[in-house]
Amino acid sequence: MEELNGILASVRASWAVDDDASQLPSQMLAYIGDAFYNLHVRLKVLSSGPSTPVEIHRRTVAEVSAPAQAALLEILSPGLTGEEALVARRGRNIRSSRQSKAQGASHAHSTAFEALIGFLLVSGQYARLYELLDER
């Protein structure tokens, strides 16, 4: 964990935001949040016991899909702090040329969820991060 803290401090310093992770670009927070959440879900799936690679992949994809992340954000939203809600809103407003109109709302909300996860991770709010992840 110490090494992770050092890496995250380096990210904040590289982007000249010192200790205010909310000042990082929303795209970066979402990128970090996506990577962390994907790893978190994969480890959780693996910790549930032996399974086939196909089943592991199916369960992981079901949890990290845009609709699943959007649904999770909807569940979490009422309990977010003002700062967390602001980070999620900024993440939701990221525009992507890859999304179709049909996927737009789901993709936007999943990106908001990823930005929130990235923000909590980069700002070192690990207890709050796991509190939210355990609410699902």
Buried (B, 14 or more C-beta within 10 A) or exposed (E): EEEEEEEBBEBBEEBEBEEEBBEBEBBBBBBBBBBBBBEBBBEEBEEEEEEEEEEBEEBBEEBBEBBBBBBBBEEBBEEBEEEBBBBBBBBBEBEEEEBEEEBEBBBBBBBBBBBBBBBBBBBBBEEBBEEBBEEE
